[in-house]
Amino acid sequence: MSRFNIRVYGIWIQDGHLLVNEEIIRGRQVIKLPGGGMEIGEGTIDCLKREWQEELGLHIDVTDHFYTTDFYQPSAFDDSQVISIYYRVSADSRSFITNYQENERTYWLPVTNIKEDTFTLPIDRIVGNMIMQGQY
């Protein structure tokens, strides 16, 4: 491993539905929570707000911390160690969700439809299982 890769994601659950993102990353279809990589000079909350603004055009409120990776996770895409941080978030209205990126789809998934393999990436699967078990 040559570096850390810090990722920050938001969990927005409204009316029993979780906002999820489906996109192509390096030729691979990935179902994940909205968010992305932290840039130099950013804090985690600023990163999350920027990612949601860029990806979804939404200004979000970050309500509280949900989960941080507490184990070693190599990246599936490069020579780095992934550390993922998840926050609960909210926004004014779920009806204004619009993708601003090609090859992406964002949609509301009923929490009751979350399965152990709903999410593609290992850390998202752990968080998905926590949500599935009602820990949100």
C-alpha positions as CSV (number, residue, x, y, z in Angstrom):
1,M,0.0,0.0,0.0
2,S,1.3,3.4,-0.9
3,R,-1.3,5.7,0.6
4,F,-4.6,6.2,2.3
5,N,-7.8,6.8,0.4
6,I,-10.3,8.6,2.6
7,R,-13.9,8.4,1.4
8,V,-16.9,10.1,2.9
9,Y,-20.5,9.0,2.4
10,G,-24.0,10.2,3.3
11,I,-26.9,8.2,4.6
12,W,-30.2,9.8,3.8
13,I,-33.2,7.9,4.9
14,Q,-36.6,9.5,4.4
15,D,-40.1,7.9,4.5
16,G,-38.5,4.4,4.8
17,H,-36.3,4.9,1.7
18,L,-32.5,5.2,1.4
19,L,-30.9,7.3,-1.3
20,V,-28.4,5.2,-3.3
21,N,-26.2,5.8,-6.3
22,E,-25.4,3.4,-9.1
23,E,-22.4,4.3,-11.3
24,I,-19.6,2.9,-13.5
25,I,-16.2,3.1,-11.8
26,R,-13.3,2.0,-13.9
27,G,-15.5,-0.1,-16.1
28,R,-17.3,-1.8,-13.2
29,Q,-20.9,-1.2,-12.2
30,V,-21.1,-0.2,-8.5
31,I,-24.1,0.4,-6.3
32,K,-23.0,2.6,-3.4
33,L,-24.1,5.4,-1.1
34,P,-23.6,9.0,-2.4
35,G,-20.3,10.5,-1.5
36,G,-16.7,10.3,-2.6
37,G,-13.0,11.1,-2.0
38,M,-11.7,13.7,0.3
39,E,-9.3,16.2,-1.2
40,I,-6.3,17.8,0.4
41,G,-7.3,20.8,2.6
42,E,-10.8,19.4,3.2
43,G,-12.4,18.2,6.3
44,T,-14.8,15.2,6.2
45,I,-18.0,17.2,6.4
46,D,-16.9,19.8,3.8
47,C,-16.0,16.8,1.5
48,L,-19.4,15.3,2.0
49,K,-21.2,18.5,1.3
50,R,-19.1,19.1,-1.9
51,E,-19.6,15.6,-3.2
52,W,-23.4,15.8,-2.8
53,Q,-23.5,19.2,-4.4
54,E,-21.4,18.0,-7.3
55,E,-23.1,14.6,-7.8
56,L,-26.7,15.5,-6.9
57,G,-27.0,19.3,-6.9
58,L,-28.1,19.2,-3.3
59,H,-27.2,21.2,-0.3
60,I,-27.3,18.8,2.7
61,D,-27.3,19.1,6.4
62,V,-25.0,16.6,8.1
63,T,-26.7,15.5,11.3
64,D,-24.3,13.1,12.9
65,H,-21.6,10.5,12.5
66,F,-22.8,6.9,11.7
67,Y,-19.7,4.7,11.1
68,T,-16.0,4.8,10.3
69,T,-14.0,1.9,8.9
70,D,-12.3,0.1,11.8
71,F,-10.4,-2.6,9.9
72,Y,-7.9,-2.8,7.0
73,Q,-9.5,-2.5,3.6
74,P,-7.4,-2.5,0.4
75,S,-8.9,-0.6,-2.5
76,A,-10.5,-2.6,-5.3
77,F,-9.3,0.0,-7.8
78,D,-5.7,1.0,-6.9
79,D,-2.8,0.5,-4.5
80,S,-4.3,2.3,-1.5
81,Q,-5.9,1.6,1.9
82,V,-9.5,2.7,2.1
83,I,-10.9,4.5,5.1
84,S,-14.6,5.3,4.8
85,I,-16.6,7.6,7.0
86,Y,-20.4,7.7,7.0
87,Y,-22.7,10.5,8.2
88,R,-26.4,10.7,8.5
89,V,-27.6,13.6,6.3
90,S,-30.8,15.3,5.3
91,A,-32.0,17.8,2.7
92,D,-35.0,19.9,2.0
93,S,-36.8,17.6,-0.4
94,R,-36.3,14.2,-1.9
95,S,-38.1,15.2,-5.1
96,F,-35.3,17.3,-6.5
97,I,-32.7,14.5,-6.9
98,T,-31.1,14.9,-10.3
99,N,-27.8,13.3,-11.5
100,Y,-25.2,15.7,-12.9
101,Q,-22.9,12.9,-14.0
102,E,-23.1,10.6,-17.1
103,N,-23.4,6.9,-16.5
104,E,-24.9,7.4,-13.0
105,R,-28.3,6.8,-11.6
106,T,-29.5,7.9,-8.2
107,Y,-32.7,6.5,-6.7
108,W,-34.7,5.8,-3.5
109,L,-34.4,2.2,-2.3
110,P,-36.9,1.0,0.3
111,V,-35.0,0.1,3.4
112,T,-36.9,-3.1,3.5
113,N,-35.4,-4.1,0.2
114,I,-31.8,-3.8,1.4
115,K,-30.1,-7.2,1.2
116,E,-26.6,-8.4,2.3
117,D,-25.4,-8.0,-1.3
118,T,-27.2,-4.8,-2.3
119,F,-24.0,-2.8,-2.2
120,T,-21.0,-3.6,-4.3
121,L,-18.1,-2.4,-2.1
122,P,-17.2,-4.2,1.2
123,I,-17.5,-1.2,3.6
124,D,-20.8,-0.2,2.1
125,R,-22.1,-3.7,2.6
126,I,-21.3,-3.4,6.3
127,V,-23.2,-0.1,6.5
128,G,-26.0,-1.6,4.5
129,N,-26.3,-4.5,6.9
130,M,-26.4,-2.0,9.8
131,I,-29.2,-0.2,8.2
132,M,-30.9,-3.5,7.3
133,Q,-30.8,-4.4,11.0
134,G,-32.4,-1.0,12.0
135,Q,-29.3,0.7,13.3
136,Y,-30.1,3.9,11.6
